Amino acid sequence: MGSEMCIRDSFKTGGVDGCDCEETLKLIADGKINTEPLITHTYPLSRIDEAYDLFENKRDGVIKVAIEC
C-alpha cells in the first residue's frame, strides 16, 4: 500500500468482533499476515460515511475497506 496506516477495531468485520482480535492485529502489524489482497478500498477518515455505505451495500467488488487515520 505504500502509506502507513494505523490498525483500529473494524466497525464491520463480517461477524468477528474486532475488539477480540488482538493476536491477529499483532500479526498484521508485524507483517506476518498480508492483508493487501483483502483490502479492496481505502478511504480517509473524513470519508468514513462513504466507506461504510460502500461496504454495507457491497458495491464495486468490495471485500474490506481500510480507513486511513
Secondary structure, DSSP 8 states (H G I E B T S, - for coil): --S-------S--TT--GGG-HHHHHHHHTTSS--TTTEEEEEEGGGHHHHHHHHHTT-TT-SEEEEE-
